[in-house]
């Protein structure tokens, strides 16, 4: 029997609730498809701070590196906001991405037919939206140096550095090209080359790579125009390739095309080693432990883990089909509610998904 070691990171807020639902579904679907998942629950974020006084304990990183795949729920809480940056839960996530050398973040944005009414945009605008944001994850302004805060006669001054090398741009562009070849063969590269030197290098490298991929249609947009076009005509996009900062913003904007950020999964991958699979949404501490969380993005992240991380394609398809079945039956969590539907809590949604598989 095929066997996989899964590092499971419930994290904070609603994380443990959506993790419990997802783990139950994975246990069942692995039995149905003849493989075994061995889970090891590990602390990260606020949970890491509480147990190890560190947002990413060394033992967590070690176990993640030794796993077949890493499945994470959510991190963060207002109670940690006043801690030094190196102690905050979000720093643990950045350290995990860097420690696993995960340079490519893949965020599919798909409008499920049953949820067209949940979007704030007109149905005719979002009909057929099916795109992927490919975001560079370990470079750019989030990791560039120098950075910091200085005191001067004019008062305190803060600064960050946006920087990319040719090799960093080339490898993320290759990920986008490989994805585009399995889809509509269209890539839109997003930058700010009219203002930023680093973006001009980005555009130059993508142009060079495009010459080696004549079967792909590669275009460019400035990030402000891309943000507008995502709302105006999202169906024009297939694969969006962009940097760390721009990808962070645009992928969250694209999330709202679906009606709720609670529907968006993601995968972060590197050249070698395990990938990290996690929902795009945050820890939602205001609804934690109230059985109000939407587990679907976590479930769909598990599907991406099965597909991309473990190559268990049939099991991944069954999990996605279960989500579609439950939505078509009119079951919704509070963030997705519309007239005529039945509102369920997190655990009850999990029960419906279990019946569907």
QUIMO-V71632 format. One line per field, one symbol per residue. phi: phi as a letter, one per 30 degrees, with the letter a starting at -180 (. if undefined). burial: b if it has 24 or more other ideal C-beta (glycine too) atoms within 12 Angstrom, else e. A space follows every 50 residues. Layout:
BEGIN
phi: ???
burial: ???
END
This chain:
BEGIN
phi: .dbbccdccdibhdeddddddddeddedddddcibbcccbdbdaiddddd cbhadbeeddddddddddaccccabjaedcdcdeedcdeddddddddddc hccbccbdbbddedceddddcdeddceidabbcccdccbiddcdbdalbb cbdcjdbcabccbbceddddddddeddddddcbcibbcccabddbcdddd dedddddddddcbddcccbbbdddddddddddadddcbcccadddddedd ddddedddjaddcccabbbbdbidccbadddcdhddcdichcdcdddddd dddddddddcicdddddddddddddddddjdbdedcdbeiccdbdddddd ddddddc
burial: eeebbbbbbbbbbbbbbbbbbbbbbbbbbbeebebebebbbbbbbbbbbe eeebbbbeebbebbbebbbbbbbbbbbeebeeeeeebbbbbbbbbbbbbb bbbbbbbbbbbbebbbbbbebeeeebeebbbbbbbbbbbbbbbeeeeeee eeeeeeeeeeebbbeeebbbbbbbbbbbbbeebeebbbbbbbbeeeebbe bbbebbeebbeebeebebbbbbbeebbebbbeebbbbbbbbbbbbbbbbb bbbbbbbbbbbbbbbbbbbbeebbbbbbbbbbbbbebbeebbbbbbbbbb bbbbbbbbbbebeebbebbbebbbebbeeebbbbbbebeeeeebbbbbbb ebbbebb
END
